[in-house]
Amino acid sequence: MTDCVDLATVEGRARLDDEGLWFVVLDFDGLGHAWRFAERTSDGAADDRAASAPVPVRTAWRGPAADTWRSSAGADRYRDDVARVRERVREGDVYQVNLCRVLSAPLPATGGQEPDATALATRLATGNPAPFGGYVHVPAGAGVEPVWVVTASPELFLRRDGTTLTSAPIKGTAADVGGLLPKDEAENIMITDLVRNDLQHVCQPGTVSVESLLAVEQHPGLVHLVSTVTGELRDDVGWAQVLDATFPPASVSGAPKSSALRIIDTLEDEPRGPYCGAIGWVDADRGTAELAVGIRTFWWRDGVLRFGTGAGITWGSDPGGEWDETELKARRLVALASS
């Protein structure tokens, strides 16, 4: 690995337009980094032979005990916060807010080795396959900014193929199709319109369109409503402008985005980290990229494993039902990550 850039700066984000294959982890608050591999194999894949840190020994995943997980907001607090958001909606301050909580459990490094991200990614891929599942692990001691993230994300934040930009926001979750409510459809349409507006800031006039609306996707243990928005990038637009226009993702912030972010900052005590951020890759040589929304995501730092879960809150939200949705989203994955 020869390069690591700070994505909190405009200059750092602009580096994603440089040559090479970049791996990206961007926190919800806009902090994050991208790592460029030193070499590429003949088929174009990245080759990290230049990394100075030793490759960790691959072992079976050993996670925290199931009864050691703690939440940044318990059921009563979360329901009260849902009621607070509904009051802000009633007052006309906002239409929708994605309200989240962070689960955490102690998981110390063993024998000087960080937990094996590959082992957890393998367990999730087997027990909860996801279209944008994967991991980014740069150990401490590699000479660049470290990171430890494993995701089973079902949601596409941004895909780039030449000049075509695609986003596929998820809004609306239930245990099965019969559990989807009119509130879920209204919420999805609201966020899809916000994504369409975000893309219009960087795409050629008249090219942004909704390719599909309210499609039902089946995932392990639940279903989602998904819409797809595409547009053609303007010639003068690079990654700094794209991220400035679209980040954080609309589906995990709210509408209007600026108002939702202020409310999130007031109500949520624990930083979201890479949860609700962006995780993926940018291939500057080929003009392609795929960034997932960092949901259904674990991250490890300083001896603690974390996982985020949340729900979109509107005037039509039931506080108890929204808590149950956060439990539904977390239950299967947290069980897989626990010993």
NUMARDREN-256088 format. One record per residue: x, y, z of N, C-alpha, C in turn; residue in three letters. Coordinates in steps of 0.02 Angstrom, whole numbers, always signed. Each point is the difference from the previous one (the first is absolute). Layout:
N
> X/Y/Z/X/Y/Z/X/Y/Z/ala $
...
end
This chain:
339
> +42/-59/+0/-42/+59/+0/+44/+62/+0/met $
> -6/+44/-48/+45/+56/-6/-33/+66/+18/thr $
> -66/+2/+7/-32/+64/+9/-62/-7/+43/asp $
> -10/+50/+43/-60/+5/+41/-18/+74/+3/cys $
> -62/+17/-16/-20/+70/-1/-57/+12/+49/val $
> -2/+60/+25/-50/+22/+48/-61/+26/-38/asp $
> -57/-35/+6/-59/+19/-37/-41/+55/+34/leu $
> +25/+25/+57/-35/+55/+33/+13/+66/-36/ala $
> +49/+1/-46/+18/+61/-35/-20/-4/-74/thr $
> -13/+57/-30/-16/+3/-71/+59/-27/-41/val $
> +61/+18/+21/+59/-24/-36/+6/-75/+3/glu $
> -15/-29/+58/+3/-73/+6/-51/-34/-43/gly $
> -61/+25/-1/-53/-30/-41/+17/+5/-74/arg $
> +32/+55/-19/+19/+9/-70/+53/-52/-22/ala $
> +38/-27/+48/+50/-50/-17/-31/-64/-27/arg $
> -65/-11/+13/-33/-60/-26/-4/+1/-76/leu $
> +12/+58/-30/+2/+4/-73/+68/-17/-28/asp $
> +51/-8/+45/+66/-20/-23/+0/-72/-24/asp $
> +55/-21/-28/+5/-69/-24/-1/-50/+57/glu $
> -19/-61/-16/+3/-54/+48/-67/-21/+28/gly $
> +2/-51/+42/-59/-28/+32/+1/+19/+73/leu $
> -52/+36/+21/-5/+25/+68/-54/-39/+38/trp $
> +14/-15/+63/-50/-29/+45/-20/+53/+50/phe $
> -65/+9/+8/-28/+58/+34/-39/-21/+62/val $
> +13/+33/+56/-43/-4/+60/-11/+71/+24/val $
> -61/+23/-6/-18/+69/+17/-52/-1/+55/leu $
> +17/+28/+58/-46/+2/+56/-60/+45/-15/asp $
> -54/-11/+37/-61/+40/-9/+14/+74/+9/phe $
> +46/+18/+45/+14/+70/+14/+48/+31/-51/asp $
> +18/-37/-51/+43/+27/-53/+74/-14/+10/gly $
> +19/-29/+56/+70/-20/+11/+11/-68/-33/leu $
> +61/-11/-23/+14/-65/-30/+61/+4/-45/gly $
> +17/-57/-29/+60/-5/-40/-12/-45/-61/his $
> +46/+6/-47/+3/-46/-57/+71/-25/-6/ala $
> +6/-64/-16/+65/-33/-5/+10/-24/-71/trp $
> +58/+14/-29/+15/-22/-68/+53/-55/+2/arg $
> -14/-54/-35/+46/-56/+0/+60/+14/-45/phe $
> +56/-33/+18/+63/+15/-33/+2/-25/-72/ala $
> -27/-59/-12/+4/-31/-66/-66/-31/-18/glu $
> -8/-15/-65/-59/-36/-23/+23/-61/-38/arg $
> -37/-55/+8/+16/-60/-36/-22/+7/-72/thr $
> +16/-48/-42/-15/+5/-71/-74/+5/-15/ser $
> -43/-27/+45/-72/+5/-12/-30/+63/+28/asp $
> +43/+44/+27/-24/+65/+25/-13/+1/+74/gly $
> +4/-57/+34/-14/+0/+72/+58/+32/+37/ala $
> -15/+21/+60/+52/+32/+41/+48/-52/+28/ala $
> +62/+20/+7/+50/-43/+31/+37/+41/+51/asp $
> -1/-21/+62/+28/+39/+55/+67/-29/+24/asp $
> +41/-24/-46/+63/-30/+20/+46/+49/+34/arg $
> -12/+65/-10/+44/+50/+29/-17/+17/+72/ala $
> -55/-26/+26/-19/+16/+69/+52/-26/+49/ala $
> +16/+41/+50/+54/-18/+45/-24/-43/+58/ser $
> -65/+3/+17/-25/-38/+57/-7/-73/-17/ala $
> +13/-45/+49/-8/-71/-13/-73/-18/-11/pro $
> -12/-50/-42/-68/-24/-11/-21/-40/+61/val $
> -57/+17/+31/-21/-38/+60/-17/-72/-17/pro $
> +10/-43/+49/-17/-70/-9/-76/-7/-3/val $
> -26/-36/-50/-72/-8/-8/-26/-54/+48/arg $
> -48/+19/+40/-29/-46/+49/-76/+5/-4/thr $
> -34/-46/+35/-72/+4/+5/-19/+62/+40/ala $
> -55/+30/-17/-22/+61/+34/-17/-15/+73/trp $
> +26/+42/+44/-16/-3/+71/-25/+69/+21/arg $
> -65/+7/+7/-29/+64/+17/-15/+8/+73/gly $
> -30/+55/+19/-18/+11/+70/-58/-46/+21/pro $
> -7/-10/+64/-56/-39/+26/-65/+37/-14/ala $
> -52/-37/-14/-64/+31/-20/-28/+46/+53/ala $
> +14/-14/+64/-30/+40/+53/+42/+60/+19/asp $
> +53/+15/-39/+42/+58/+16/-15/+61/-42/thr $
> -47/-6/-48/-17/+57/-42/-40/+51/+39/trp $
> +16/+64/-10/-35/+55/+31/-21/+50/-54/arg $
> -55/+35/+12/-26/+48/-49/+9/+71/+24/ser $
> +17/+45/-46/+7/+71/+18/-67/+30/+21/ser $
> -55/-31/-20/-67/+22/+21/-42/-62/+13/ala $
> -28/-5/+60/-44/-55/+15/-69/+11/-29/gly $
> -45/-48/+12/-66/+3/-31/-38/+63/+20/ala $
> -1/+16/+64/-38/+59/+22/+28/+64/-29/asp $
> +66/+6/+2/+31/+61/-28/-14/+5/-75/arg $
> +6/-55/-35/-10/+3/-73/-72/+19/-16/tyr $
> -48/-30/+35/-70/+17/-13/-13/+74/+16/arg $
> +30/+25/+53/-9/+71/+16/+29/+44/-55/asp $
> +57/-20/-28/+31/+39/-54/-43/-3/-63/asp $
> -31/-57/-13/-47/-3/-57/-56/+51/+10/val $
> -26/+4/+60/-53/+49/+15/+26/+71/-10/ala $
> +62/+13/+18/+29/+66/-10/+6/+17/-74/arg $
> +20/-49/-40/+4/+12/-73/-70/+13/-28/val $
> -49/-38/+21/-69/+11/-24/-23/+71/+17/arg $
> +20/+25/+58/-19/+68/+18/+33/+51/-47/glu $
> +62/-13/-19/+34/+45/-47/-33/-3/-69/arg $
> -24/-59/-18/-38/-6/-63/-65/+40/+5/val $
> -34/-6/+56/-63/+36/+9/+11/+76/-4/arg $
> +57/+22/+25/+16/+72/-1/+24/+24/-68/glu $
> +10/-46/-47/+21/+18/-67/+75/+9/-9/gly $
> +40/-22/+49/+73/+7/-5/+30/-51/-47/asp $
> -32/-58/-8/+29/-55/-38/-56/-47/-20/val $
> +13/-40/-52/-49/-50/-22/+17/-70/+22/tyr $
> +65/-13/+2/+23/-68/+18/+70/+5/+29/gln $
> +13/-41/+51/+66/-5/+32/+17/-73/+9/val $
> +61/-19/-19/+23/-67/+14/+32/-1/+69/asn $
> -32/-32/+47/+22/+1/+70/+35/-66/+16/leu $
> +61/+4/+24/+42/-60/+7/+25/-8/+72/cys $
> +24/-60/+13/+34/-15/+62/+59/-47/-16/arg $
> +49/+0/+43/+61/-40/-10/+5/-53/+54/val $
> +7/-63/-22/+12/-55/+46/+76/-12/+5/leu $
> +23/-17/+59/+72/-11/+10/+12/-57/+49/ser $
> +55/-34/-10/+20/-55/+44/+76/-3/+3/ala $
> +28/-17/+58/+73/-5/+5/+27/-58/-41/pro $
> +53/+14/-37/+34/-53/-39/+74/+18/-4/leu $
> +38/-16/+51/+70/+20/+2/+42/-37/-52/pro $
> +54/+32/-21/+49/-34/-42/+31/-57/+40/ala $
> +15/-54/-34/+27/-60/+33/+71/-13/-26/thr $
> +47/-3/+46/+68/-14/-19/+29/+51/-48/gly $
> -22/+62/+8/+24/+53/-43/-31/+2/-69/gly $
> -47/-45/-13/-33/-3/-65/-70/+30/+4/gln $
> -15/+43/-47/-68/+27/-5/-48/-56/-19/glu $
> -65/+6/+16/-48/-50/-22/+4/-10/-75/pro $
> -15/-60/-23/+7/-18/-70/-61/+22/-40/asp $
> +7/+56/-35/-56/+26/-39/-22/-48/-55/ala $
> +48/-36/-29/-17/-48/-51/-46/-55/+27/thr $
> +14/-22/+61/-40/-53/+30/-72/+23/+12/ala $
> -9/+62/+24/-68/+25/+10/-34/+11/-67/leu $
> +36/+26/-49/-30/+10/-66/-23/-67/-30/ala $
> +40/-52/+10/-19/-66/-24/-63/-26/+35/thr $
> -3/+10/+65/-59/-22/+37/-62/+37/-23/arg $
> +5/+65/-11/-58/+38/-23/-20/-20/-71/leu $
> +49/-11/-43/-15/-20/-69/-37/-66/-2/ala $
> +14/-44/+48/-34/-65/+3/-69/+6/+32/thr $
> -3/+36/+56/-62/+3/+38/-47/+56/-18/gly $
> +26/+51/-35/-41/+58/-19/+28/+30/-64/asn $
> -4/-36/-56/+29/+26/-62/-32/+66/-19/pro $
> +41/+47/-24/-23/+67/-17/+33/+22/-64/ala $
> -35/+39/-41/+27/+20/-65/+62/+44/+5/pro $
> +9/+35/+56/+58/+44/+7/+40/-18/+62/phe $
> +2/-64/+16/+39/-24/+56/+74/+3/-14/gly $
> +40/+8/+52/+73/+0/-8/+33/+28/+62/gly $
> +65/+12/-5/+37/+28/+57/+59/+40/-25/tyr $
> +22/+47/+42/+62/+37/-10/+38/-3/+66/val $
> +59/-29/-2/+41/-6/+60/+71/+21/-16/his $
> +21/+56/+28/+69/+22/-2/+25/+1/+72/val $
> +42/-48/+19/+19/-6/+71/+43/+59/+23/pro $
> -3/+13/+64/+47/+48/+30/+70/-26/-12/ala $
> +45/+44/-17/+68/-20/-14/+15/-8/-74/gly $
> -51/+13/-42/+12/-6/-72/+32/+63/-29/ala $
> +9/+51/+42/+31/+62/-23/-48/+51/-27/gly $
> -65/-17/-1/-52/+47/-21/-57/-4/+50/val $
> -51/+42/-10/-57/+1/+44/-33/-69/+3/glu $
> -8/-29/+61/-32/-66/+5/-75/+4/-6/pro $
> -31/-56/-18/-73/-5/-3/-20/-73/+7/val $
> -58/-11/+31/-27/-68/+8/-75/+4/-7/trp $
> -25/-19/-58/-72/+5/-15/-22/-63/-37/val $
> -55/-29/+22/-31/-58/-34/-73/+17/-12/val $
> -23/-6/-62/-69/+20/-16/-38/-55/-34/thr $
> -65/-2/+14/-47/-42/-37/-54/+46/-29/ala $
> +22/+54/-31/-47/+51/-23/-42/-24/-58/ser $
> -65/+12/+3/-43/-15/-57/-12/+60/-46/pro $
> +31/+57/+17/-22/+63/-32/+56/+33/-40/glu $
> -15/+16/-63/+46/+37/-43/-5/+74/+12/leu $
> +55/+31/+20/+3/+72/+5/+13/+31/-68/phe $
> +57/-17/-30/+18/+27/-66/+36/-53/-40/leu $
> -21/-8/-62/+38/-40/-49/+16/+46/-59/arg $
> +63/-2/-21/+20/+39/-58/+24/-47/-55/arg $
> -24/+10/-60/+22/-37/-59/+10/+51/-55/asp $
> +62/+24/-7/+13/+54/-46/-33/+64/+25/gly $
> -46/+27/-38/-35/+61/+21/-66/-14/+35/thr $
> -21/-63/+2/-64/-17/+30/+7/-10/+75/thr $
> -41/+36/+38/-1/-5/+72/-67/-30/+22/leu $
> +2/-50/+44/-60/-34/+23/-2/-3/+75/thr $
> -59/+12/+29/-10/-8/+72/-65/-39/+10/ser $
> -2/-43/+51/-59/-42/+11/-19/+1/+74/ala $
> -33/+54/+22/-17/+6/+71/-50/-52/+24/pro $
> +12/-25/+60/-46/-44/+35/-38/+40/+51/ile $
> -66/-5/-1/-41/+28/+53/-64/-42/+3/lys $
> -14/-27/+57/-56/-46/+8/+26/-69/+16/gly $
> -11/-23/+61/+25/-64/+23/-54/-37/+40/thr $
> -5/-65/-11/-47/-41/+38/+26/-72/+0/ala $
> -28/-40/+44/+20/-70/+3/-22/-38/-63/ala $
> -55/+21/-30/-24/-30/-63/-40/+52/-38/asp $
> -18/-17/-61/-34/+49/-44/-65/+24/+32/val $
> -36/-44/+33/-62/+19/+31/+7/+51/+56/gly $
> +60/+8/+26/+12/+48/+53/+16/+70/-23/gly $
> +10/+9/-66/+13/+67/-26/-63/+43/+4/leu $
> +8/+62/+20/-56/+45/+13/-1/+58/-50/leu $
> -56/+34/-7/-2/+61/-42/+53/+51/+22/pro $
> +15/+2/+65/+53/+44/+25/+67/-16/-33/lys $
> +14/-65/-11/+63/-20/-31/+5/+25/-72/asp $
> -55/-5/-37/+0/+24/-69/+9/+76/-2/glu $
> -35/+36/+43/+6/+73/+1/+71/+21/+17/ala $
> +31/-35/+47/+68/+15/+21/+49/-12/-57/glu $
> -9/-56/-36/+45/-15/-56/-6/+52/-54/asn $
> -61/+20/-17/-9/+50/-52/+32/+66/+20/ile $
> -6/+19/+64/+30/+61/+25/+76/+0/-8/met $
> +31/-56/+19/+73/-4/-3/+23/-7/-72/ile $
> -37/-35/-42/+18/-5/-70/+1/+69/-33/thr $
> -48/+42/+18/-1/+68/-26/+61/+39/+24/asp $
> +22/-12/+62/+59/+34/+25/+63/-24/-37/leu $
> +5/-65/-14/+57/-25/-39/-1/+30/-70/val $
> -58/+3/-31/-5/+30/-66/+25/+72/+2/arg $
> -19/+37/+51/+23/+69/+6/+75/+4/+10/asn $
> +28/-46/+41/+73/-1/+11/+37/-11/-66/asp $
> -23/-48/-40/+35/-16/-62/-5/+57/-50/leu $
> -54/+38/+2/-8/+55/-47/+54/+53/+8/gln $
> +31/+4/+58/+53/+50/+12/+63/-17/-39/his $
> +10/-63/-20/+63/-19/-33/-12/-33/-68/val $
> -62/-9/-20/-15/-33/-63/-24/+50/-53/cys $
> +5/-21/-62/-22/+42/-55/-75/+12/+4/gln $
> -22/+61/-16/-72/+15/+4/-41/-49/-41/pro $
> -55/-22/+29/-46/-44/-35/+18/-73/+0/gly $
> +57/-19/+32/+21/-70/-3/-17/-40/+62/thr $
> -20/+33/+54/-15/-36/+62/-71/-29/-4/val $
> -5/-65/+11/-66/-32/-4/-5/-56/+51/ser $
> -62/-15/+19/-14/-56/+45/-13/-61/-42/val $
> +48/-47/+1/-5/-60/-42/-48/-51/+28/glu $
> -5/-5/+65/-49/-44/+32/-21/+31/+66/ser $
> -62/-13/+20/-27/+30/+60/-36/-54/+41/leu $
> +18/-4/+64/-33/-45/+48/+6/-74/-18/leu $
> +58/-19/-27/+11/-71/-12/+10/-36/+66/ala $
> -26/-60/+6/+7/-40/+61/+61/-46/-7/val $
> +46/+5/+47/+59/-43/+1/-3/-45/+61/glu $
> +13/-64/-10/+2/-49/+54/+72/-7/+25/gln $
> +9/+4/+65/+65/-11/+31/-11/-47/+59/his $
> +54/-31/+25/-9/-48/+55/-37/+31/+59/pro $
> -59/-26/+15/-37/+21/+59/-42/+62/-7/gly $
> +1/+33/-59/-39/+61/-8/-7/+18/-74/leu $
> -42/+50/-13/-9/+26/-68/+9/+76/+2/val $
> +21/+28/-57/+10/+72/-7/-37/+25/-61/his $
> -19/+64/+2/-21/+37/-59/+60/+38/-27/leu $
> +14/-8/-65/+59/+30/-31/-21/+37/-63/val $
> +27/+60/-9/-10/+37/-62/+68/+14/-31/ser $
> +2/+11/-66/+63/+10/-35/-2/+64/-40/thr $
> +51/+42/+9/+5/+65/-33/+66/+3/-39/val $
> -2/+24/-61/+61/+6/-41/+6/+70/-30/thr $
> +61/+17/-20/+12/+63/-34/+67/-3/-35/gly $
> +12/+47/-46/+63/+5/-37/+41/+58/+27/glu $
> +60/-15/+25/+42/+51/+30/+20/+55/-50/leu $
> +4/+61/+25/+27/+55/-40/+75/-11/-10/arg $
> +27/+28/-54/+71/-10/-16/+46/+31/+52/asp $
> -22/+53/+34/+43/+36/+46/-4/-25/+71/asp $
> -32/-57/+11/-13/-25/+67/+48/-57/+18/val $
> +31/+5/+58/+42/-54/+27/-28/-25/+65/gly $
> +38/-44/+34/-25/-31/+60/-12/+49/+57/trp $
> +40/+52/+4/-11/+50/+53/-70/+30/-6/ala $
> -20/+17/-62/-66/+29/-10/-56/-51/+11/gln $
> +12/-62/-22/-52/-52/+8/-14/-12/+74/val $
> +52/-8/+39/-10/-13/+72/-28/+60/+35/leu $
> +20/+60/-20/-28/+60/+31/-75/+5/-12/asp $
> -23/-23/-58/-71/+5/-18/-42/-55/+30/ala $
> +29/-58/+13/-40/-59/+17/+10/-26/+71/thr $
> +54/+20/+33/+17/-30/+65/-20/+45/+58/phe $
> -25/-28/+56/-12/-71/+11/-60/-25/-39/pro $
> -5/-65/-9/-55/-27/-40/-68/+22/+26/pro $
> -45/+14/-47/-66/+26/+19/-39/-49/+43/ala $
> +5/-64/-14/-41/-50/+34/+17/-7/+74/ser $
> +59/+20/+19/+21/-7/+70/+9/+67/+35/val $
> -25/+53/-32/-1/+66/+32/-72/+23/+8/ser $
> -31/+21/-56/-70/+21/+4/-14/+56/-47/gly $
> -60/+30/+6/-21/+52/-46/-38/+54/+39/ala $
> +17/+65/-13/+59/+22/-37/+64/-23/+36/pro $
> +51/-12/-39/+60/-30/+29/+32/+44/+53/lys $
> +5/+65/-12/+33/+44/+48/-38/+2/+67/ser $
> -66/+2/-3/-40/+0/+62/+7/-67/+36/ser $
> -3/-54/-37/+6/-67/+30/+67/-8/+35/ala $
> +54/+24/-31/+66/-7/+30/+5/+39/+65/leu $
> -31/+58/+4/+1/+38/+63/-37/-38/+55/arg $
> -56/-31/-16/-37/-38/+50/+39/-62/+21/ile $
> +30/-35/-47/+42/-58/+16/+56/+20/+48/ile $
> +32/+56/-13/+55/+23/+43/-25/+15/+71/asp $
> -62/+21/+6/-28/+15/+66/-19/-63/+39/thr $
> -28/-50/-35/-29/-58/+34/+49/-58/+9/leu $
> +47/-10/-45/+43/-59/+3/+64/+16/+39/glu $
> +13/-40/+52/+58/+12/+43/+65/-28/-28/asp $
> -5/-55/-35/+61/-36/-22/+12/+12/-74/glu $
> +61/+17/-20/+14/+8/-71/-15/-64/-39/pro $
> -25/+9/-61/-17/-59/-40/+61/-34/-31/arg $
> +56/+35/-4/+58/-30/-33/-16/-18/-72/gly $
> +26/-56/-25/-13/-18/-70/-72/-23/-11/pro $
> -36/-15/+54/-71/-17/-7/-37/+60/-30/tyr $
> -38/-12/-52/-36/+52/-37/+46/+44/-42/cys $
> +64/-19/-5/+45/+36/-44/+3/-34/-68/gly $
> +61/-4/-28/+9/-31/-66/+60/-47/+3/ala $
> -8/-60/-29/+52/-51/+0/+3/-30/-70/ile $
> +60/-2/-30/+5/-31/-66/+64/+18/-35/gly $
> -3/+6/-65/+60/+11/-40/-13/+49/-57/trp $
> +54/+32/-21/+0/+45/-58/+58/-19/-44/val $
> -14/-17/-62/+52/-18/-49/+9/+60/-47/asp $
> +49/+41/+15/+11/+61/-39/+23/-16/-71/ala $
> +35/-56/-10/+24/-17/-66/-57/-17/-48/asp $
> -51/-33/+25/-55/-23/-42/-62/+45/+4/arg $
> +2/+49/+44/-59/+43/+7/-60/-36/+28/gly $
> +13/-47/+46/-53/-39/+31/+6/+5/+76/thr $
> -55/-13/+35/+0/+1/+73/-62/-34/+26/ala $
> +4/-24/+61/-58/-27/+35/+8/+14/+74/glu $
> -43/+42/+26/+0/+17/+71/-66/-22/+30/leu $
> +3/-38/+53/-60/-21/+36/-15/+49/+56/ala $
> -63/+6/+17/-19/+35/+62/+22/-45/+58/val $
> +34/+28/+49/+29/-40/+53/-50/-24/+53/gly $
> -54/-32/-23/-47/-31/+47/+16/-74/+7/ile $
> -28/-32/+53/+16/-70/+16/+76/-9/+3/arg $
> +31/+45/+38/+73/+6/-1/+29/-3/+70/thr $
> +54/-39/+7/+39/-5/+61/+65/+40/-8/phe $
> +22/+31/+53/+67/+29/+0/+32/-10/+68/trp $
> +65/-9/-2/+39/-15/+61/+53/+53/+10/trp $
> +5/+21/+62/+51/+50/+17/+12/-3/+75/arg $
> +63/+0/+20/+19/+5/+71/-34/-52/+44/asp $
> -2/-62/-25/-27/-54/+40/-75/-4/+6/gly $
> -36/+35/-43/-73/-1/+1/-27/-12/-70/val $
> -47/-48/-6/-35/-12/-62/-67/+36/+2/leu $
> -16/+35/-55/-61/+40/-2/-42/-18/-61/arg $
> -65/+13/+7/-49/-13/-54/-56/+51/+7/phe $
> -21/+30/-55/-53/+50/+2/-65/-26/-27/gly $
> -54/+27/+26/-67/-16/-25/-45/+60/+8/thr $
> -50/+7/-43/-43/+59/+4/-64/-9/-40/gly $
> -39/+53/-2/-64/+0/-36/-17/+71/-21/ala $
> -38/+5/-54/-22/+65/-25/-63/+21/+36/gly $
> +1/+61/+28/-55/+24/+40/-38/+54/-38/ile $
> -66/-9/-6/-44/+50/-31/-58/+12/+48/thr $
> -46/+44/-21/-59/+12/+41/-40/-65/+10/trp $
> +2/-44/-48/-37/-62/+5/+33/-55/+40/gly $
> +56/+16/+32/+37/-51/+38/-33/-16/+67/ser $
> +2/-64/+17/-19/-24/+67/+65/-13/+39/asp $
> +10/+33/+57/+64/-8/+36/+19/-72/+14/pro $
> -48/-40/+22/+15/-70/+13/+17/-38/-63/gly $
> -35/+14/-54/+14/-33/-63/+68/+17/-27/gly $
> +22/+63/+9/+66/+20/-25/+55/-34/+41/glu $
> -10/-6/+66/+49/-38/+40/+4/-72/-25/trp $
> -57/-30/-13/-1/-69/-24/+37/-6/-66/asp $
> -5/+50/-43/+36/-2/-64/+75/+0/+11/glu $
> +24/+41/+47/+72/-1/+14/+23/-67/+27/thr $
> -43/-33/+40/+16/-66/+25/+2/-51/-57/glu $
> -48/+4/-46/-2/-45/-57/+63/+5/-42/leu $
> +23/+61/-13/+59/+10/-41/+63/-26/+33/lys $
> +2/+3/+66/+62/-19/+36/+3/-73/+19/ala $
> -58/-31/+12/-2/-65/+35/+42/-53/-35/arg $
> -10/-10/-63/+33/-54/-36/+76/+11/-4/arg $
> +19/+61/-16/+71/+13/-10/+39/+0/+65/leu $
> -29/+29/+52/+34/+0/+65/+7/-72/+25/val $
> -50/-42/-11/+6/-70/+19/+56/-34/-38/ala $
> +8/+15/-64/+53/-30/-39/+69/+22/+25/leu $
> +5/+62/+23/+64/+27/+22/+18/-20/+71/ala $
> -47/-29/+36/+12/-19/+70/+24/-72/+4/ser $
> +43/-14/+48/+26/-68/+8/-54/-48/+23/ser $
end
